Amino acid sequence: MSASLPLRIALVTDTYLPEINGVTTVLRAMREGLRARGHEILVVAPRYGSNGTEEPGVLRRGSVPFPWYPAVRLSLPIGGNFARSLDRFQPNLVHVITEGPIGSIGRRWAVRRRIPLVTSFHTDFPRYAGRYLGAWAINPVRRYCRWFHRPALVTQTPSEETARELRSFGLDSVMVWGRGVDPQCFTPERRSECRRRSRGNSARPVILHVGRLAREKDVAVMVETFKILHHKLGDQAGFQVSGDGPEAASVRQALPFAHHNGFLDRERLADLYADSDLFVFPSPTETCGLVALEAMASGLPVIAANQGGVLENLRPEVNGLLAPAGDAEGFAEATGALVQDPDRRAGMSAGARAWAVGHSWERELDELERVYRQLAAVIPREHSDRRISSSNPSQSLTTVKGLR
């Protein structure tokens, strides 16, 4: 395929706007960036409620909230209308973003039509299953993930650590992608002393946590960390929490001294980052941790768990600190040290901003477009012919491109 011709790309997902999470943040950047480069994009996604405004280029499917986790949407994994719409769209490539029911429709359609397939691994479902169901559930979920992603020419994931883990349970066609942030939106320049004064934070550092308030994010560690810090520091620091999820009510009850913002849209969230001074992020199950990158772009040193995809971006003493996963005392000690040392904090703030500016979405989109163009030229054969070597993805992609 000519490098100058636009592509037709179908992005198939079980989560999309107006829901805000790490996956939809990445997906929005993909869609907007690829359209700006002249490509035609069809998004296949769930419908949220019955009165949402339909958007051109977005095909919605009815869905219902998952009873135990309403932020997760469920649809039937069948859909003749979706297949007919994809037939009419005639994509050069299908990218399945999630492993749920709608993702299954896109996967099945691409395999049956022999259209190049890309998948994403954004959420560490095996670890989530272990947290909610017990250790017995990890291997069955790994087997499902392996089955789901095996037909893909490439499975994208946002960190080397997660890529290594995927390879360890049998997926070789893995590449790292999706570690971008918008440094124009998330920036220290949004900081407002007026807003800080209105919350009583003019003369004291503000400690922030942003994320889904759920068990798999180690929210209990964040709560205990904030309690320890509040006991030690008293009014020397302010505490902010932003996010929603199944543990939101218990978090509000456990932290009456903190300001609870709930869910915030992109612009208000960017203001909250900029008005804060430190970011505490104890989740050990991240494939990337986009909120940590957003915090860095806003000039916040990040105190993060020493596990998971956040390790891809955190450099101790440069843009933040690491604490042992699950160790609230360790998180409190690291955070408290920075509260008490404004010069050290300022150095890490500058380092955090510099790191994030070097990880803009434009660089990621350049790579995505290059890979899409190579893969769109492939006519899929048997799975064994299509796997991409983990040792040299660039060379392997060239090999894949030559398959006919």
C-alpha positions as CSV (number, residue, x, y, z in Angstrom):
1,M,0.0,0.0,0.0
2,S,1.3,3.5,-0.9
3,A,2.6,5.5,2.0
4,S,0.6,8.4,0.8
5,L,-2.8,6.8,0.6
6,P,-5.2,7.1,3.6
7,L,-6.1,4.0,5.5
8,R,-9.6,2.8,6.6
9,I,-9.2,1.6,10.2
10,A,-11.8,0.1,12.4
11,L,-11.3,0.6,16.1
12,V,-13.4,-1.9,18.1
13,T,-13.8,-1.4,21.9
14,D,-15.9,-2.2,24.9
15,T,-15.3,1.2,26.5
16,Y,-15.5,4.6,24.9
17,L,-16.5,8.2,25.5
18,P,-18.3,9.5,27.5
19,E,-16.7,7.0,29.9
20,I,-13.3,8.4,31.0
21,N,-10.5,5.9,31.8
22,G,-7.0,5.0,30.6
23,V,-8.3,3.1,27.6
24,T,-10.6,5.8,26.4
25,T,-7.9,8.4,26.8
26,V,-5.6,6.4,24.5
27,L,-8.4,5.7,22.1
28,R,-9.4,9.3,21.8
29,A,-5.8,10.2,21.1
30,M,-5.6,7.5,18.4
31,R,-8.8,8.5,16.7
32,E,-8.1,12.3,16.7
33,G,-4.5,11.8,15.7
34,L,-5.2,9.4,12.8
35,R,-8.1,11.5,11.5
36,A,-5.9,14.6,11.5
37,R,-3.4,12.6,9.4
38,G,-6.1,11.9,6.8
39,H,-7.2,8.4,7.7
40,E,-10.8,7.3,7.8
41,I,-11.7,5.9,11.2
42,L,-14.8,3.8,12.3
43,V,-15.2,3.3,16.0
44,V,-17.4,0.4,17.1
45,A,-18.3,1.0,20.8
46,P,-21.0,0.6,23.4
47,R,-23.9,2.9,23.8
48,Y,-24.2,4.5,27.3
49,G,-27.9,5.0,28.0
50,S,-30.6,5.6,25.5
51,N,-30.4,9.3,24.8
52,G,-26.8,9.8,23.8
53,T,-26.0,11.9,20.8
54,E,-24.8,9.8,17.9
55,E,-21.5,10.9,16.4
56,P,-20.5,10.4,12.7
57,G,-17.9,7.6,12.4
58,V,-19.0,6.0,15.7
59,L,-21.1,2.9,15.6
60,R,-22.8,2.2,18.9
61,R,-24.2,-1.1,20.3
62,G,-26.6,-1.3,23.2
63,S,-25.0,-2.2,26.5
64,V,-25.9,-2.5,30.2
65,P,-23.8,-1.9,33.3
66,F,-22.0,-4.9,34.8
67,P,-24.0,-5.4,38.1
68,W,-20.9,-5.5,40.4
69,Y,-19.0,-2.8,38.5
70,P,-21.2,-0.3,36.7
71,A,-18.3,1.4,34.9
72,V,-17.9,-1.8,32.9
73,R,-20.4,-2.2,30.1
74,L,-21.7,-5.6,28.7
75,S,-23.1,-6.2,25.3
76,L,-24.1,-9.4,23.5
77,P,-21.1,-10.9,21.6
78,I,-23.1,-11.3,18.5
79,G,-24.0,-8.6,16.0
80,G,-25.0,-9.1,12.4
81,N,-25.5,-5.3,12.0
82,F,-21.9,-4.7,13.1
83,A,-20.7,-7.3,10.6
84,R,-22.7,-5.6,7.8
85,S,-21.4,-2.2,8.8
86,L,-17.8,-3.4,8.8
87,D,-18.4,-5.0,5.4
88,R,-19.7,-1.7,4.1
89,F,-16.7,0.2,5.6
90,Q,-14.2,-2.2,4.2
91,P,-11.4,-1.5,6.6
92,N,-7.8,-2.1,5.6
93,L,-7.1,-3.1,9.2
94,V,-9.1,-3.9,12.4
95,H,-7.7,-2.9,15.8
96,V,-9.5,-4.5,18.7
97,I,-8.9,-2.4,21.8
98,T,-10.5,-4.6,24.5
99,E,-11.1,-8.3,25.1
100,G,-14.8,-8.0,25.9
101,P,-18.0,-8.9,24.0
102,I,-17.7,-6.1,21.4
103,G,-14.0,-6.7,21.0
104,S,-14.9,-10.4,20.3
105,I,-17.2,-9.3,17.4
106,G,-14.4,-7.3,15.8
107,R,-11.9,-10.1,16.3
108,R,-14.2,-12.7,14.8
109,W,-15.1,-10.5,11.8
110,A,-11.4,-9.8,11.0
111,V,-10.4,-13.5,11.3
112,R,-13.3,-14.6,9.1
113,R,-12.7,-11.9,6.5
114,R,-8.9,-12.4,6.6
115,I,-8.4,-8.7,7.4
116,P,-5.2,-7.7,9.2
117,L,-5.9,-7.7,13.0
118,V,-4.2,-5.7,15.7
119,T,-5.1,-6.1,19.4
120,S,-4.3,-4.1,22.5
121,F,-3.6,-5.3,26.1
122,H,-4.4,-2.3,28.2
123,T,-5.8,-4.0,31.3
124,D,-4.1,-6.7,33.4
125,F,-7.2,-8.9,33.6
126,P,-5.3,-11.9,35.0
127,R,-4.1,-9.9,38.1
128,Y,-7.6,-8.3,38.4
129,A,-9.1,-11.8,38.4
130,G,-6.7,-12.8,41.1
131,R,-7.7,-9.8,43.2
132,Y,-11.4,-10.4,42.9
133,L,-11.8,-14.2,42.6
134,G,-8.6,-15.6,44.1
135,A,-5.4,-17.1,42.7
136,W,-7.2,-20.0,41.1
137,A,-8.6,-17.5,38.4
138,I,-5.3,-16.2,37.1
139,N,-4.4,-19.1,34.8
140,P,-7.8,-19.5,33.2
141,V,-7.9,-15.7,32.5
142,R,-4.4,-16.0,31.0
143,R,-5.5,-18.8,28.8
144,Y,-8.5,-16.7,27.6
145,C,-6.1,-13.7,26.9
146,R,-3.8,-16.0,25.0
147,W,-6.6,-17.4,22.9
148,F,-8.1,-13.9,22.3
149,H,-4.8,-12.2,21.1
150,R,-3.2,-15.1,19.1
151,P,-4.8,-14.3,15.7
152,A,-3.4,-10.7,15.9
153,L,-0.5,-9.7,13.7
154,V,0.5,-7.5,16.6
155,T,-0.6,-7.1,20.2
156,Q,0.2,-3.7,21.6
157,T,0.8,-2.9,25.2
158,P,2.1,0.2,26.8
159,S,5.1,-1.1,28.8
160,E,8.1,-3.4,28.4
161,E,7.3,-5.1,31.7
162,T,3.8,-6.0,30.5
163,A,5.2,-7.1,27.1
164,R,7.5,-9.5,28.8
165,E,4.7,-10.9,30.8
166,L,2.5,-11.4,27.7
167,R,5.4,-13.3,26.0
168,S,5.8,-15.4,29.1
169,F,2.4,-16.9,28.6
170,G,2.7,-17.5,25.0
171,L,2.1,-14.3,23.0
172,D,5.1,-13.6,20.8
173,S,3.7,-10.9,18.5
174,V,3.9,-8.1,21.1
175,M,5.1,-4.5,20.7
176,V,5.2,-1.6,23.1
177,W,3.0,1.3,22.2
178,G,0.7,3.8,23.9
179,R,2.8,5.8,26.4
180,G,1.8,9.3,25.3
181,V,0.5,12.4,27.1
182,D,-0.7,15.8,26.0
183,P,1.8,18.3,27.6
184,Q,-0.3,21.2,26.3
185,C,-3.3,20.2,28.3
186,F,-1.5,18.8,31.3
187,T,0.9,21.6,32.3
188,P,2.1,23.5,35.4
189,E,1.0,26.7,33.6
190,R,-2.6,26.0,34.6
191,R,-1.7,26.4,38.3
192,S,-3.9,29.0,40.0
193,E,-3.1,30.4,43.4
194,C,-6.6,31.8,43.5
195,R,-8.0,28.2,43.3
196,R,-5.5,27.0,45.8
197,R,-6.4,29.7,48.3
198,S,-10.1,28.9,47.9
199,R,-9.4,25.4,49.2
200,G,-7.0,26.6,52.0
201,N,-3.9,25.3,50.2
202,S,-2.1,28.6,49.4
203,A,0.9,28.0,51.8
204,R,1.0,24.2,51.9
205,P,1.8,21.4,49.5
206,V,-1.1,19.4,48.2
207,I,-0.9,15.6,48.0
208,L,-3.1,14.1,45.2
209,H,-4.4,10.8,44.1
210,V,-6.3,10.3,40.8
211,G,-7.6,7.0,39.6
212,R,-10.4,4.4,39.6
213,L,-11.3,3.8,43.2
214,A,-11.3,0.0,43.1
215,R,-9.7,-2.9,44.9
216,E,-7.3,-3.8,42.1
217,K,-5.8,-0.3,42.3
218,D,-4.7,-0.8,45.9
219,V,-7.0,2.0,47.0
220,A,-6.7,0.6,50.6
221,V,-3.0,1.4,50.5
222,M,-3.7,5.0,49.3
223,V,-6.2,5.4,52.1
224,E,-3.8,4.2,54.8
225,T,-1.0,6.3,53.3
226,F,-3.1,9.4,53.5
227,K,-4.1,8.6,57.1
228,I,-0.5,8.1,58.2
229,L,0.5,11.4,56.5
230,H,-2.4,13.3,58.0
231,H,-1.5,12.0,61.5
232,K,2.2,13.0,61.0
233,L,1.7,16.3,59.2
234,G,-1.6,17.6,60.3
235,D,-2.3,21.0,58.5
236,Q,1.1,21.1,56.9
237,A,-0.3,19.3,53.8
238,G,-3.6,19.2,51.9
239,F,-5.1,16.1,50.5
240,Q,-7.1,15.7,47.3
241,V,-8.7,12.6,45.8
242,S,-10.3,12.4,42.3
243,G,-12.0,9.4,40.8
244,D,-15.0,7.1,41.1
245,G,-15.5,3.4,41.4
246,P,-16.8,0.7,43.7
247,E,-14.7,1.8,46.6
248,A,-15.6,5.6,46.3
249,A,-18.0,5.7,49.3
250,S,-15.7,3.9,51.6
251,V,-12.8,6.2,50.6
252,R,-14.8,9.3,51.4
253,Q,-15.8,7.8,54.8
254,A,-12.2,6.8,55.6
255,L,-10.7,10.2,54.6
256,P,-12.9,13.0,56.0
257,F,-9.9,15.4,56.0
258,A,-9.4,15.1,52.2
259,H,-11.2,17.0,49.5
260,H,-13.1,14.4,47.3
261,N,-13.6,15.6,43.8
262,G,-15.3,12.6,42.3
263,F,-15.1,12.2,38.5
264,L,-13.7,15.3,36.7
265,D,-13.7,16.0,33.0
266,R,-10.3,16.5,31.2
267,E,-10.0,20.3,31.7
268,R,-10.9,20.3,35.4
269,L,-8.7,17.4,36.0
270,A,-5.8,19.2,34.4
271,D,-6.4,22.1,36.7
272,L,-6.4,19.8,39.7
273,Y,-3.1,18.3,38.8
274,A,-1.6,21.8,38.3
275,D,-2.8,23.0,41.6
276,S,-1.3,20.0,43.4
277,D,2.3,19.3,44.4
278,L,2.8,15.5,44.8
279,F,1.1,12.5,43.3
280,V,0.6,9.2,45.2
281,F,-0.1,6.2,43.0
282,P,0.1,2.8,44.8
283,S,-1.5,0.6,42.1
284,P,0.7,-2.4,41.2
285,T,-1.5,-3.6,38.4
286,E,-0.9,-0.9,35.8
287,T,0.1,-1.7,32.2
288,C,1.2,2.0,31.9
289,G,-0.4,4.3,34.4
290,L,-1.5,7.2,32.2
291,V,-2.5,9.3,35.2
292,A,1.1,9.2,36.4
293,L,2.2,10.6,33.1
294,E,-0.4,13.3,33.3
295,A,0.8,14.2,36.8
296,M,4.4,14.4,35.6
297,A,3.3,16.6,32.7
298,S,1.7,18.9,35.3
299,G,5.0,19.1,37.2
300,L,4.2,16.6,40.0
301,P,6.7,14.2,41.4
302,V,5.1,10.7,41.5
303,I,5.4,8.3,44.4
304,A,4.5,5.0,42.8
305,A,4.6,1.2,43.5
306,N,7.7,-0.6,42.5
307,Q,5.6,-3.0,40.3
308,G,3.8,-2.7,37.0
309,G,3.9,-0.5,33.9
310,V,4.5,2.8,35.8
311,L,8.1,1.6,36.1
312,E,8.4,2.4,32.4
313,N,8.3,6.2,33.2
314,L,9.4,6.7,36.8
315,R,13.0,7.5,37.4
316,P,13.8,7.6,41.2
317,E,15.1,11.0,42.3
318,V,14.5,12.4,38.8
319,N,10.8,12.5,38.5
320,G,9.6,10.7,41.6
321,L,10.2,7.9,44.1
322,L,9.3,4.3,44.4
323,A,7.8,2.5,47.4
324,P,7.2,-1.2,48.0
325,A,3.9,-2.3,46.6
326,G,1.3,-2.7,49.3
327,D,3.4,-0.8,51.9
328,A,1.5,2.2,53.2
329,E,4.2,3.0,55.7
330,G,6.8,3.1,52.8
331,F,4.5,5.3,50.7
332,A,4.0,7.7,53.6
333,E,7.7,7.9,54.4
334,A,8.6,8.7,50.8
335,T,5.8,11.2,50.4
336,G,6.5,12.9,53.7
337,A,10.1,13.3,52.9
338,L,9.2,15.3,49.8
339,V,6.6,17.4,51.7
340,Q,9.4,18.4,54.2
341,D,12.0,19.1,51.5
342,P,10.8,21.8,49.0
343,D,14.1,22.0,47.1
344,R,14.2,18.3,46.5
345,R,10.5,18.4,45.5
346,A,11.2,21.3,43.0
347,G,14.0,19.4,41.3
348,M,11.8,16.4,40.8
349,S,9.0,18.6,39.6
350,A,11.2,20.0,36.8
351,G,12.4,16.4,36.0
352,A,8.8,15.2,35.8
353,R,7.8,17.9,33.4
354,A,10.8,17.4,31.2
355,W,10.2,13.6,31.1
356,A,6.5,14.0,30.1
357,V,7.3,16.6,27.4
358,G,9.5,14.0,25.7
359,H,6.5,11.5,25.6
360,S,4.0,13.4,23.6
361,W,1.3,11.7,21.6
362,E,2.8,12.9,18.3
363,R,5.7,10.6,18.7
364,E,3.5,7.7,19.5
365,L,1.2,8.4,16.6
366,D,4.1,8.5,14.1
367,E,5.0,4.9,15.2
368,L,1.3,3.8,15.1
369,E,0.8,5.1,11.6
370,R,4.0,3.4,10.4
371,V,3.0,0.0,11.9
372,Y,-0.6,0.3,10.6
373,R,0.7,0.9,7.0
374,Q,3.0,-2.1,7.2
375,L,0.3,-4.4,8.6
376,A,-2.4,-3.2,6.2
377,A,-0.4,-4.7,3.4
378,V,-0.5,-8.2,4.9
379,I,-2.9,-10.9,3.7
380,P,-3.3,-13.1,6.8
381,R,-2.4,-16.8,6.5
382,E,-2.2,-19.4,9.1
383,H,-1.5,-18.1,12.6
384,S,2.0,-19.6,12.7
385,D,3.0,-17.6,9.6
386,R,1.9,-14.3,11.2
387,R,3.5,-14.2,14.6
388,I,6.0,-11.4,15.1
389,S,9.3,-12.2,16.8
390,S,9.7,-10.5,20.2
391,S,13.4,-10.2,19.6
392,N,13.3,-7.7,16.8
393,P,9.8,-6.3,16.2
394,S,10.9,-3.9,13.4
395,Q,12.6,-6.6,11.4
396,S,9.7,-9.0,12.0
397,L,7.2,-6.4,10.8
398,T,9.1,-6.2,7.6
399,T,9.0,-10.0,7.3
400,V,5.3,-10.0,8.0
401,K,4.7,-7.4,5.3
402,G,6.2,-9.7,2.7
403,L,3.8,-12.6,3.4
404,R,1.2,-13.2,0.7
